[in-house]
Amino acid sequence: MISPIPADKALVVIRGRGRVSALGFNPMPVDAAVSPFTTHATGVPVAAAPLVTEAALAELRRSTPAFRQLDRTVLLALLAARQAATHAGWRALHNQPLIPNQQQSADNLAVSIGSSRGATGRLEEFHAEFLAEGAVSAVASPLTTLGNVASWVAFDAGSTGGTALSHSSTCSSAFQALGNATAWLRAGMATRFLAGGAEAPLTSFTLAQMQAIGIYSPLAAAAWPCRPGAGRPSTFVLGEGAAVFALEKVSRADLATEPPTRPVFLLEGVGFGFEAIGSKTGLSPEGQHFQQAIRQVLGQAGVSPAEVDAVVLHSPGTPAGDAAERAALHAVFGEHLPPLLSNKWLLGHTLGASAALSLDFALHILETQQWPAVPFATDLAVPTLQPIRRILVNAAGFGGNAASALVSVLNK
């Protein structure tokens, strides 16, 4: 049973959501028996966008002259943000501006987007151009700043007076964006937010960086190469994608007057943790940063561990990282953990977009009460008949940072 939220506490509602990943625009695979991973030109497995997404990206580039120079990360964010705004009823069509009404207008729409690396592809292209020619284009700087992801989403959404925020804290970047959006909404500094994460890291240089750390999966693309919770060897696999959420601050009284046309999702809070350790790619065996983030978000929501029905793990398939997260969960929940879930075996690790795509996965489970069974030995849960009403979602990144979000379905 969901604990009652005090009547005087503002609720942050997820009105709509959009996503793009190796599964295209679907939250779940059309055929869960076929691996969505492919083999990159470098020979390693990756979770790349399928042909349907490539067609949408090409169409988006052609739609506006300014879009032709944008990085793939920005374009993925635009596709997800358009879906979210349309799903929320904020825009009628993808090529139309946001729909104003008496309570909401485009001049109070804000944007908050997280990305670990931002314009990865364009940055590498401009650098190669500089090495080859000794000069660089005048548009190199504005097209490769991290802020250009959020600012283009705001431009495309028709925002005329809201802020455009950008966040980079490696793989928890999307939850930094959602946490900031939640704080702004509760403070009355905005009434609507498009918030999430985007990443297009499938370049040869970025893949080489992950291989240099020694964590990349040795498994073939068709053999489900990303295996959270499966132990050794390390099965980290890079993916690309984006997920964006349409957020509003509302009162319980306002929600009570709305027709029950579809589930009402509450973003109950976003918590953060940090552990100062010497290795920027390491973490403590106890997952101290995870423990801090989980306890903080449970405290924000006024929820006990027993009231959490499932956990969507960060779990990237690295033995040390997977074990530390589970140690943190045992420290908070005790020996009897809620069902452990993950979508990285379907999407790979999308770096700064991963937390947002994990949250989208959680919302799909809350809505359908279903998820596909994992085709390899792991501790991830199989589908259950036990109702799932509240889900904890974890994320963590290099540098000792972690973040956790808590989402639930509201009983009106």
C-alpha positions as CSV (number, residue, x, y, z in Angstrom):
1,M,0.0,0.0,0.0
2,I,1.4,3.4,-1.0
3,S,1.9,5.7,2.0
4,P,-0.2,8.8,1.9
5,I,1.5,12.0,0.8
6,P,0.7,15.0,3.0
7,A,-2.0,17.1,1.5
8,D,0.2,20.2,1.7
9,K,3.1,18.6,-0.1
10,A,3.5,19.5,-3.8
11,L,3.4,16.4,-6.1
12,V,5.8,16.1,-9.0
13,V,3.9,14.2,-11.7
14,I,5.3,12.5,-14.8
15,R,2.8,13.6,-17.4
16,G,4.5,12.0,-20.4
17,R,7.7,10.2,-21.4
18,G,9.7,9.5,-24.6
19,R,12.6,7.2,-25.3
20,V,14.9,6.0,-28.0
21,S,17.4,3.2,-27.7
22,A,18.6,0.0,-29.3
23,L,14.9,-1.0,-29.1
24,G,13.9,1.9,-31.3
25,F,11.0,3.8,-29.8
26,N,9.7,0.8,-27.8
27,P,10.1,0.4,-24.1
28,M,10.4,-3.3,-24.5
29,P,11.6,-5.6,-27.3
30,V,9.2,-6.8,-29.9
31,D,10.9,-10.2,-29.8
32,A,12.7,-10.9,-26.4
33,A,14.3,-14.0,-27.9
34,V,16.5,-12.0,-30.3
35,S,19.5,-10.0,-29.0
36,P,19.2,-6.3,-30.0
37,F,23.0,-5.9,-29.9
38,T,25.1,-5.6,-33.1
39,T,28.8,-5.6,-33.9
40,H,30.5,-2.3,-34.3
41,A,33.1,-1.7,-37.0
42,T,35.8,-2.1,-34.3
43,G,34.6,-5.6,-33.7
44,V,33.0,-5.2,-30.3
45,P,29.3,-5.5,-29.4
46,V,27.2,-2.4,-29.1
47,A,23.6,-1.5,-28.5
48,A,23.0,0.8,-31.5
49,A,19.8,2.4,-32.7
50,P,18.0,0.3,-35.3
51,L,17.0,1.3,-38.8
52,V,13.6,2.8,-37.7
53,T,15.5,5.2,-35.5
54,E,18.1,6.0,-38.2
55,A,15.3,7.0,-40.5
56,A,13.8,9.3,-37.8
57,L,17.2,10.9,-37.2
58,A,17.6,11.5,-40.9
59,E,14.2,13.0,-41.2
60,L,14.9,15.2,-38.2
61,R,18.1,16.5,-39.7
62,R,16.3,17.4,-42.9
63,S,13.4,19.1,-41.2
64,T,15.3,22.2,-40.1
65,P,18.5,23.7,-41.6
66,A,20.0,24.3,-38.2
67,F,19.6,20.6,-37.2
68,R,21.9,19.4,-40.0
69,Q,25.0,20.3,-38.0
70,L,23.9,18.9,-34.6
71,D,25.5,16.1,-32.8
72,R,23.8,12.7,-32.6
73,T,23.4,13.1,-28.9
74,V,21.3,16.3,-29.4
75,L,19.2,14.7,-32.1
76,L,18.4,11.7,-29.8
77,A,17.4,14.1,-27.1
78,L,15.1,16.0,-29.5
79,L,13.4,12.8,-30.5
80,A,12.7,11.7,-26.9
81,A,11.6,15.2,-25.8
82,R,9.1,15.4,-28.7
83,Q,7.6,12.1,-27.6
84,A,7.4,13.2,-24.0
85,A,5.7,16.5,-24.8
86,T,3.2,14.8,-27.2
87,H,2.5,12.1,-24.6
88,A,1.8,14.7,-22.0
89,G,-0.6,16.6,-24.3
90,W,1.7,19.6,-24.4
91,R,1.9,19.6,-28.2
92,A,-0.5,18.2,-30.8
93,L,2.2,17.2,-33.4
94,H,5.9,16.9,-33.4
95,N,6.3,19.9,-35.6
96,Q,4.1,22.2,-33.6
97,P,5.0,24.4,-30.6
98,L,3.8,23.6,-27.1
99,I,0.1,24.1,-26.4
100,P,-0.5,26.9,-23.9
101,N,-3.5,27.0,-21.6
102,Q,-4.7,29.1,-18.7
103,Q,-2.3,27.4,-16.2
104,Q,0.6,26.5,-18.5
105,S,2.4,28.3,-21.3
106,A,5.6,28.0,-23.2
107,D,7.3,30.8,-21.3
108,N,7.3,28.8,-18.1
109,L,8.6,25.6,-19.6
110,A,12.1,24.6,-18.4
111,V,14.5,22.0,-19.7
112,S,17.0,19.9,-17.8
113,I,19.1,17.4,-19.7
114,G,22.0,15.2,-18.5
115,S,24.7,13.7,-20.7
116,S,28.0,12.2,-19.6
117,R,30.0,13.3,-22.7
118,G,27.6,15.5,-24.7
119,A,28.5,16.0,-28.4
120,T,30.9,13.1,-28.6
121,G,30.8,12.6,-32.4
122,R,31.0,16.2,-33.5
123,L,33.8,16.9,-31.0
124,E,35.9,14.1,-32.4
125,E,35.1,15.2,-36.0
126,F,36.2,18.8,-35.3
127,H,39.4,17.6,-33.6
128,A,40.3,15.4,-36.5
129,E,39.7,18.3,-38.8
130,F,42.0,20.5,-36.7
131,L,44.8,17.8,-36.8
132,A,44.5,17.4,-40.5
133,E,44.1,21.0,-41.6
134,G,45.4,23.1,-38.6
135,A,42.1,25.0,-38.5
136,V,38.7,24.5,-37.1
137,S,35.2,25.7,-38.0
138,A,33.7,28.7,-36.3
139,V,30.7,26.5,-35.2
140,A,32.9,24.0,-33.4
141,S,32.6,25.5,-30.0
142,P,28.8,26.2,-29.8
143,L,28.0,22.7,-31.3
144,T,30.2,20.8,-28.8
145,T,29.4,22.5,-25.5
146,L,27.4,20.3,-23.1
147,G,24.8,23.1,-22.8
148,N,23.9,22.8,-26.5
149,V,21.9,19.6,-25.7
150,A,19.4,21.3,-23.4
151,S,19.3,24.5,-25.3
152,W,18.3,22.8,-28.6
153,V,15.6,20.8,-26.8
154,A,14.3,24.1,-25.3
155,F,14.4,25.7,-28.8
156,D,12.5,22.8,-30.4
157,A,9.9,22.7,-27.6
158,G,9.1,26.4,-28.1
159,S,10.2,27.5,-24.7
160,T,10.4,31.3,-24.6
161,G,11.2,32.2,-21.0
162,G,12.2,29.0,-19.1
163,T,15.7,27.9,-18.2
164,A,17.8,25.3,-20.1
165,L,20.0,23.3,-17.6
166,S,22.7,20.9,-18.5
167,H,24.3,18.2,-16.2
168,S,27.3,16.0,-16.5
169,S,28.2,13.6,-13.7
170,T,29.0,10.6,-15.9
171,C,26.5,7.8,-15.6
172,S,24.1,9.5,-13.1
173,S,23.8,12.6,-15.2
174,A,20.1,12.1,-16.1
175,F,19.2,11.9,-12.4
176,Q,21.1,15.0,-11.7
177,A,18.9,16.6,-14.3
178,L,15.7,15.2,-12.8
179,G,16.7,16.1,-9.3
180,N,17.3,19.7,-10.3
181,A,14.0,19.8,-12.2
182,T,12.2,18.5,-9.1
183,A,13.8,21.1,-6.9
184,W,12.9,23.9,-9.3
185,L,9.3,22.7,-9.5
186,R,8.9,22.4,-5.8
187,A,10.4,25.9,-5.4
188,G,7.9,27.4,-7.8
189,M,10.6,28.5,-10.2
190,A,8.9,26.6,-13.1
191,T,5.6,24.9,-13.7
192,R,6.7,22.4,-16.3
193,F,10.0,20.6,-17.1
194,L,11.3,18.4,-19.9
195,A,14.0,16.5,-18.1
196,G,16.1,13.4,-18.9
197,G,19.3,12.3,-20.4
198,A,20.8,11.6,-23.9
199,E,24.0,10.0,-25.1
200,A,25.5,8.9,-28.4
201,P,28.9,7.4,-27.4
202,L,29.4,4.7,-30.1
203,T,32.6,6.2,-31.6
204,S,35.8,4.2,-32.0
205,F,37.6,6.5,-29.5
206,T,35.0,6.1,-26.8
207,L,34.8,2.4,-27.3
208,A,38.6,2.2,-27.0
209,Q,38.4,4.1,-23.7
210,M,36.0,1.5,-22.2
211,Q,38.2,-1.3,-23.5
212,A,41.2,0.3,-22.0
213,I,39.6,0.1,-18.5
214,G,39.3,-3.6,-19.0
215,I,35.6,-3.9,-18.4
216,Y,34.3,-4.5,-22.0
217,S,32.3,-7.7,-22.6
218,P,34.1,-10.5,-24.5
219,L,30.8,-12.0,-25.7
220,A,29.4,-11.8,-29.2
221,A,26.6,-9.5,-30.1
222,A,24.1,-12.3,-30.6
223,A,25.0,-13.9,-27.2
224,W,23.4,-11.3,-25.0
225,P,26.8,-9.6,-24.3
226,C,25.7,-7.3,-21.4
227,R,24.8,-9.5,-18.4
228,P,24.0,-7.6,-15.2
229,G,24.4,-9.7,-12.1
230,A,25.9,-12.7,-14.0
231,G,29.4,-12.4,-12.3
232,R,32.6,-12.9,-14.2
233,P,33.8,-12.0,-16.8
234,S,32.9,-8.3,-16.9
235,T,30.1,-7.8,-19.5
236,F,29.9,-4.0,-19.9
237,V,28.6,-3.0,-23.3
238,L,28.1,0.6,-24.6
239,G,24.7,1.6,-26.0
240,E,23.2,4.9,-27.3
241,G,19.9,6.4,-26.5
242,A,17.8,9.0,-24.7
243,A,14.8,9.3,-22.4
244,V,13.0,12.5,-21.5
245,F,10.1,13.1,-19.1
246,A,7.4,15.8,-19.0
247,L,7.1,16.9,-15.4
248,E,4.6,19.1,-13.6
249,K,4.0,20.2,-10.0
250,V,0.4,19.7,-8.9
251,S,-1.6,19.4,-5.7
252,R,-3.5,16.4,-4.6
253,A,-6.7,18.4,-4.9
254,D,-5.9,19.2,-8.6
255,L,-5.3,15.5,-9.3
256,A,-8.6,14.5,-7.6
257,T,-10.5,16.5,-10.2
258,E,-8.8,14.9,-13.2
259,P,-10.5,12.1,-15.1
260,P,-8.7,8.8,-14.6
261,T,-7.7,8.4,-18.3
262,R,-4.3,6.7,-17.5
263,P,-2.0,5.9,-14.6
264,V,-0.7,8.9,-12.6
265,F,3.0,8.5,-12.0
266,L,4.7,10.3,-9.1
267,L,8.3,11.2,-9.0
268,E,8.5,11.0,-5.2
269,G,12.1,12.2,-5.0
270,V,15.7,12.0,-6.2
271,G,18.5,11.2,-3.8
272,F,22.3,11.6,-4.2
273,G,25.4,10.0,-2.7
274,F,29.1,10.5,-3.0
275,E,32.2,8.6,-1.7
276,A,35.6,10.2,-2.0
277,I,37.9,7.5,-3.1
278,G,41.3,7.7,-4.8
279,S,40.3,5.7,-7.9
280,K,37.9,7.7,-10.1
281,T,36.8,4.4,-11.7
282,G,36.4,2.6,-8.5
283,L,34.0,2.3,-5.6
284,S,33.8,0.9,-2.1
285,P,32.8,-2.8,-1.7
286,E,29.9,-1.6,0.5
287,G,28.6,0.8,-2.2
288,Q,28.6,3.7,0.3
289,H,27.5,6.2,-2.4
290,F,24.5,3.9,-3.3
291,Q,23.5,3.6,0.4
292,Q,23.6,7.4,0.8
293,A,21.5,8.0,-2.3
294,I,18.9,5.3,-1.5
295,R,18.5,6.4,2.1
296,Q,18.2,10.0,1.0
297,V,15.4,9.4,-1.5
298,L,13.5,7.2,0.9
299,G,13.7,9.9,3.5
300,Q,12.5,12.5,1.1
301,A,9.5,10.5,0.3
302,G,8.8,9.4,3.9
303,V,8.9,5.8,2.7
304,S,10.3,2.7,4.5
305,P,12.4,0.1,2.6
306,A,9.5,-2.4,3.1
307,E,7.3,-0.1,0.9
308,V,9.5,-0.5,-2.1
309,D,8.2,-3.3,-4.4
310,A,11.1,-3.5,-6.8
311,V,14.6,-2.1,-7.7
312,V,15.8,-1.2,-11.2
313,L,19.5,-1.6,-10.8
314,H,22.4,0.5,-12.1
315,S,24.3,-2.8,-12.5
316,P,26.4,-2.4,-15.7
317,G,27.7,-6.0,-15.8
318,T,31.0,-5.3,-14.1
319,P,31.6,-7.7,-11.2
320,A,32.8,-5.2,-8.7
321,G,30.1,-2.6,-9.5
322,D,27.3,-5.2,-9.5
323,A,28.5,-6.6,-6.2
324,A,28.8,-3.2,-4.5
325,E,25.3,-2.2,-5.5
326,R,23.9,-5.4,-4.1
327,A,25.9,-4.9,-0.9
328,A,24.4,-1.5,-0.5
329,L,20.9,-2.8,-1.1
330,H,21.4,-5.5,1.6
331,A,22.6,-2.7,4.0
332,V,19.4,-0.8,3.4
333,F,16.8,-3.5,2.9
334,G,18.3,-6.4,4.9
335,E,18.5,-9.9,3.7
336,H,15.1,-10.0,1.9
337,L,15.6,-7.8,-1.1
338,P,12.7,-6.7,-3.3
339,P,12.8,-8.0,-6.9
340,L,15.9,-6.8,-8.7
341,L,15.4,-5.7,-12.3
342,S,17.5,-4.2,-15.1
343,N,17.2,-3.2,-18.8
344,K,20.9,-3.0,-19.6
345,W,20.8,-6.5,-21.0
346,L,18.5,-5.0,-23.6
347,L,20.0,-1.5,-24.1
348,G,23.6,-1.8,-23.0
349,H,25.1,1.0,-20.8
350,T,24.1,4.3,-22.3
351,L,26.2,6.4,-19.9
352,G,24.5,9.7,-19.2
353,A,21.2,8.4,-20.6
354,S,21.2,5.2,-18.6
355,A,19.4,6.5,-15.5
356,A,16.6,8.0,-17.6
357,L,16.1,4.8,-19.6
358,S,16.1,2.9,-16.4
359,L,13.3,5.2,-15.1
360,D,11.4,4.7,-18.3
361,F,11.7,0.9,-17.8
362,A,10.4,1.3,-14.2
363,L,7.3,3.3,-15.5
364,H,6.6,0.6,-18.1
365,I,6.6,-2.0,-15.3
366,L,4.3,0.1,-13.1
367,E,2.0,0.5,-16.0
368,T,1.9,-3.1,-17.4
369,Q,3.2,-5.2,-14.4
370,Q,5.3,-7.1,-16.9
371,W,8.9,-7.4,-18.0
372,P,10.7,-10.0,-20.1
373,A,12.6,-12.9,-18.5
374,V,16.4,-12.7,-18.8
375,P,18.0,-15.4,-21.0
376,F,21.1,-16.1,-18.9
377,A,22.0,-17.0,-15.4
378,T,21.7,-14.0,-13.1
379,D,20.0,-12.8,-9.9
380,L,17.6,-10.6,-11.8
381,A,14.0,-11.4,-11.0
382,V,11.5,-13.2,-13.2
383,P,8.0,-11.7,-13.6
384,T,5.9,-12.1,-10.5
385,L,2.2,-12.0,-9.6
386,Q,3.0,-9.7,-6.7
387,P,1.8,-6.1,-7.5
388,I,4.5,-3.6,-8.3
389,R,3.4,-0.1,-7.1
390,R,6.6,1.6,-6.1
391,I,10.1,1.2,-7.7
392,L,13.5,2.4,-6.7
393,V,15.8,3.2,-9.6
394,N,19.6,3.4,-9.1
395,A,22.4,5.1,-11.1
396,A,26.1,5.6,-10.5
397,G,29.1,7.0,-12.3
398,F,32.9,7.5,-12.3
399,G,34.1,9.7,-9.5
400,G,32.2,8.2,-6.6
401,N,28.8,9.6,-7.3
402,A,25.4,7.8,-7.2
403,A,21.8,8.8,-7.5
404,S,18.5,7.1,-6.8
405,A,15.0,8.0,-7.9
406,L,11.7,6.7,-6.4
407,V,8.6,6.5,-8.6
408,S,5.1,5.2,-7.8
409,V,1.6,4.9,-9.2
410,L,-0.8,7.2,-7.3
411,N,-4.0,5.9,-5.9
412,K,-6.4,8.8,-6.4
